[in-house]
């Protein structure tokens, strides 16, 4: 980079700093996950590109969200499925959530809709079948891999090319986060995923928490069976999930302790909750008109996420009935069949600027499925929630917000129209919900570094230093019995028992000697008297 035409020292210094920045630019491989996971990961990738790094994104040809243009090198590979296959399987998966919610690893494993996961798991086999792409990646000399671990492919790529990795996730299914990071998670107060428990569990809940942990160890490897078979095939050696996760350099976790409960963490866990929040933009004229027409009552924003397009007819009608009984205008993002009983105060839209609407002072409540993106936008903007969780971490997110007084949780399968009506009136009219969410918002925003800047820093850190081995705990090098100090406990127990045994024997010997001597004295005394 050349700079000419400047004579004053200040511009020259700026030029030198910029030159140094470009000189330190690295080369990053990105292996993303499709769907809502990509929304926030993309923001990190875009900022890394702006900072001068050479970024290569590897993605399947068939996807929902990944096809959008990026100002970087994009490498695609063919897949074994079509977009129609992906839509069909996801529709089956989404439809199943309205019949029975997954509350255990066993129910997840036994679900009839798991084909969607197998489609995602198959991506990595397709990637490594593309020999030209694999050769390109091998010759590119990347500094690190930035990945979403959902389908395991990024982890496999990192291990195959021996590259340091940065994981980007809300959390990890099963026990693989704790195991991969060697982070303790006491079952007495750290609830397992899917259960929807708080950190103040009853005895019955703690028993269920232990059973869930046991389920994870017994059944999770079966859920990831196809993914592990593909990993073993690519790496040409049998592997476990621990083998893949244990080499992670940095965990970028999209949560913080405003949303989550306090628990033990490791030094390579970086919390970037709220990374999806951004400064509100002016609303499109259409939505501004809706708000202006709502009068003093304001609006309610309703969205069950970008991936939920349709609701069963009876449930949609029950929801529409409840929405018609509140004075607020409801902006409902919904692309399914219009409920026949939709009230005049409810407006269906195919898309809405969710964060910008939540940031508007006339927004009174947010009806959400409690996905992490929506929950954090609600926290950032201080809007109380009515939560209708459907799957995965949504039940846990909802429980955390309800525990902290920031919203009301409804069981979407069992709720009635009256339940939803009462919940909405509660969060809108009871000032405590607004006060609690504003308190959480204040806590969340009181931080020295913005989550996006923090994420970018740690990705660059791993690129500069080729990993973060100084943050890797020695626990990875211990056997299970060494980790739990069972060998030390056994040794000390053996010492105590040995000392106790020797002491007992000595006492017994002394006792016998003492009694024997007394016995001989008594016998001698008796013989003299005779």
ChimeraX attribute file (.defattr): number of C-alpha atoms within 10 A of each C-alpha:
attribute: neighborCount
match mode: 1-to-1
recipient: residues
	/A:1	9
	/A:2	6
	/A:3	10
	/A:4	7
	/A:5	7
	/A:6	10
	/A:7	8
	/A:8	8
	/A:9	9
	/A:10	10
	/A:11	13
	/A:12	15
	/A:13	11
	/A:14	11
	/A:15	17
	/A:16	15
	/A:17	12
	/A:18	15
	/A:19	14
	/A:20	12
	/A:21	13
	/A:22	14
	/A:23	12
	/A:24	14
	/A:25	17
	/A:26	19
	/A:27	19
	/A:28	24
	/A:29	25
	/A:30	23
	/A:31	21
	/A:32	24
	/A:33	24
	/A:34	19
	/A:35	13
	/A:36	15
	/A:37	17
	/A:38	16
	/A:39	15
	/A:40	18
	/A:41	22
	/A:42	15
	/A:43	15
	/A:44	22
	/A:45	25
	/A:46	16
	/A:47	15
	/A:48	22
	/A:49	18
	/A:50	11
	/A:51	15
	/A:52	16
	/A:53	21
	/A:54	16
	/A:55	23
	/A:56	23
	/A:57	20
	/A:58	20
	/A:59	23
	/A:60	22
	/A:61	16
	/A:62	21
	/A:63	17
	/A:64	14
	/A:65	13
	/A:66	20
	/A:67	14
	/A:68	7
	/A:69	7
	/A:70	15
	/A:71	11
	/A:72	14
	/A:73	11
	/A:74	14
	/A:75	14
	/A:76	15
	/A:77	17
	/A:78	15
	/A:79	21
	/A:80	12
	/A:81	14
	/A:82	13
	/A:83	13
	/A:84	10
	/A:85	14
	/A:86	17
	/A:87	14
	/A:88	13
	/A:89	18
	/A:90	19
	/A:91	17
	/A:92	15
	/A:93	18
	/A:94	19
	/A:95	16
	/A:96	16
	/A:97	16
	/A:98	16
	/A:99	11
	/A:100	14
	/A:101	19
	/A:102	20
	/A:103	16
	/A:104	18
	/A:105	24
	/A:106	16
	/A:107	12
	/A:108	18
	/A:109	16
	/A:110	11
	/A:111	14
	/A:112	11
	/A:113	19
	/A:114	16
	/A:115	15
	/A:116	17
	/A:117	18
	/A:118	16
	/A:119	17
	/A:120	20
	/A:121	23
	/A:122	19
	/A:123	24
	/A:124	24
	/A:125	18
	/A:126	14
	/A:127	21
	/A:128	15
	/A:129	15
	/A:130	13
	/A:131	10
	/A:132	11
	/A:133	16
	/A:134	15
	/A:135	11
	/A:136	11
	/A:137	17
	/A:138	12
	/A:139	9
	/A:140	13
	/A:141	14
	/A:142	20
	/A:143	19
	/A:144	28
	/A:145	31
	/A:146	28
	/A:147	24
	/A:148	24
	/A:149	22
	/A:150	21
	/A:151	21
	/A:152	25
	/A:153	26
	/A:154	26
	/A:155	29
	/A:156	24
	/A:157	25
	/A:158	22
	/A:159	20
	/A:160	14
	/A:161	16
	/A:162	12
	/A:163	22
	/A:164	24
	/A:165	30
	/A:166	31
	/A:167	22
	/A:168	25
	/A:169	19
	/A:170	21
	/A:171	17
	/A:172	15
	/A:173	17
	/A:174	20
	/A:175	18
	/A:176	20
	/A:177	19
	/A:178	18
	/A:179	17
	/A:180	19
	/A:181	26
	/A:182	18
	/A:183	18
	/A:184	14
	/A:185	17
	/A:186	11
	/A:187	17
	/A:188	16
	/A:189	18
	/A:190	20
	/A:191	25
	/A:192	24
	/A:193	24
	/A:194	22
	/A:195	19
	/A:196	18
	/A:197	24
	/A:198	20
	/A:199	19
	/A:200	14
	/A:201	17
	/A:202	13
	/A:203	10
	/A:204	8
	/A:205	16
	/A:206	19
	/A:207	14
	/A:208	18
	/A:209	22
	/A:210	16
	/A:211	13
	/A:212	23
	/A:213	19
	/A:214	14
	/A:215	15
	/A:216	21
	/A:217	14
	/A:218	12
	/A:219	16
	/A:220	20
	/A:221	15
	/A:222	14
	/A:223	18
	/A:224	19
	/A:225	16
	/A:226	15
	/A:227	26
	/A:228	21
	/A:229	17
	/A:230	22
	/A:231	27
	/A:232	15
	/A:233	13
	/A:234	17
	/A:235	15
	/A:236	10
	/A:237	10
	/A:238	13
	/A:239	16
	/A:240	16
	/A:241	20
	/A:242	15
	/A:243	14
	/A:244	22
	/A:245	22
	/A:246	18
	/A:247	22
	/A:248	24
	/A:249	27
	/A:250	27
	/A:251	26
	/A:252	26
	/A:253	19
	/A:254	22
	/A:255	21
	/A:256	16
	/A:257	13
	/A:258	20
	/A:259	22
	/A:260	16
	/A:261	15
	/A:262	12
	/A:263	13
	/A:264	11
	/A:265	14
	/A:266	15
	/A:267	13
	/A:268	20
	/A:269	17
	/A:270	20
	/A:271	18
	/A:272	23
	/A:273	24
	/A:274	26
	/A:275	23
	/A:276	21
	/A:277	20
	/A:278	14
	/A:279	10
	/A:280	15
	/A:281	12
	/A:282	12
	/A:283	15
	/A:284	11
	/A:285	9
	/A:286	8
	/A:287	15
	/A:288	13
	/A:289	11
	/A:290	17
	/A:291	24
	/A:292	12
	/A:293	13
	/A:294	16
	/A:295	13
	/A:296	11
	/A:297	16
	/A:298	20
	/A:299	28
	/A:300	27
	/A:301	23
	/A:302	23
	/A:303	21
	/A:304	22
	/A:305	17
	/A:306	12
	/A:307	12
	/A:308	18
	/A:309	16
	/A:310	16
	/A:311	19
	/A:312	12
	/A:313	14
	/A:314	10
	/A:315	18
	/A:316	19
	/A:317	18
	/A:318	19
	/A:319	23
	/A:320	23
	/A:321	22
	/A:322	20
	/A:323	26
	/A:324	18
	/A:325	17
	/A:326	18
	/A:327	16
	/A:328	24
	/A:329	25
	/A:330	28
	/A:331	25
	/A:332	21
	/A:333	22
	/A:334	22
	/A:335	14
	/A:336	15
	/A:337	12
	/A:338	14
	/A:339	18
	/A:340	11
	/A:341	13
	/A:342	19
	/A:343	16
	/A:344	10
	/A:345	18
	/A:346	20
	/A:347	14
	/A:348	17
	/A:349	12
	/A:350	11
	/A:351	13
	/A:352	19
	/A:353	15
	/A:354	19
	/A:355	21
	/A:356	18
	/A:357	24
	/A:358	26
	/A:359	19
	/A:360	19
	/A:361	12
	/A:362	18
	/A:363	23
	/A:364	23
	/A:365	27
	/A:366	30
	/A:367	25
	/A:368	22
	/A:369	27
	/A:370	30
	/A:371	24
	/A:372	21
	/A:373	22
	/A:374	24
	/A:375	24
	/A:376	24
	/A:377	23
	/A:378	27
	/A:379	28
	/A:380	25
	/A:381	25
	/A:382	26
	/A:383	30
	/A:384	33
	/A:385	35
	/A:386	27
	/A:387	29
	/A:388	23
	/A:389	25
	/A:390	23
	/A:391	19
	/A:392	19
	/A:393	21
	/A:394	22
	/A:395	26
	/A:396	25
	/A:397	25
	/A:398	30
	/A:399	24
	/A:400	22
	/A:401	27
	/A:402	19
	/A:403	16
	/A:404	15
	/A:405	19
	/A:406	27
	/A:407	29
	/A:408	23
	/A:409	25
	/A:410	17
	/A:411	15
	/A:412	20
	/A:413	15
	/A:414	9
	/A:415	14
	/A:416	16
	/A:417	17
	/A:418	15
	/A:419	15
	/A:420	27
	/A:421	17
	/A:422	15
	/A:423	20
	/A:424	26
	/A:425	15
	/A:426	17
	/A:427	23
	/A:428	25
	/A:429	12
	/A:430	11
	/A:431	11
	/A:432	16
	/A:433	24
	/A:434	22
	/A:435	16
	/A:436	20
	/A:437	24
	/A:438	20
	/A:439	15
	/A:440	22
	/A:441	20
	/A:442	16
	/A:443	14
	/A:444	18
	/A:445	15
	/A:446	10
	/A:447	9
	/A:448	7
	/A:449	11
	/A:450	14
	/A:451	23
	/A:452	20
	/A:453	14
	/A:454	18
	/A:455	28
	/A:456	18
	/A:457	13
	/A:458	20
	/A:459	25
	/A:460	23
	/A:461	15
	/A:462	21
	/A:463	25
	/A:464	15
	/A:465	12
	/A:466	16
	/A:467	24
	/A:468	19
	/A:469	15
	/A:470	10
	/A:471	14
	/A:472	19
	/A:473	14
	/A:474	10
	/A:475	15
	/A:476	15
	/A:477	9
	/A:478	11
	/A:479	10
	/A:480	12
	/A:481	11
	/A:482	13
	/A:483	14
	/A:484	12
	/A:485	13
	/A:486	12
	/A:487	13
	/A:488	12
	/A:489	13
	/A:490	11
	/A:491	12
	/A:492	12
	/A:493	12
	/A:494	12
	/A:495	12
	/A:496	12
	/A:497	12
	/A:498	12
	/A:499	12
	/A:500	12
	/A:501	12
	/A:502	12
	/A:503	12
	/A:504	12
	/A:505	12
	/A:506	12
	/A:507	12
	/A:508	12
	/A:509	12
	/A:510	12
	/A:511	12
	/A:512	12
	/A:513	12
	/A:514	11
	/A:515	12
	/A:516	11
	/A:517	11
	/A:518	12
	/A:519	12
	/A:520	11
	/A:521	11
	/A:522	10
	/A:523	10
	/A:524	11
	/A:525	11
	/A:526	10
	/A:527	8
	/A:528	7
	/A:529	6
	/A:530	5
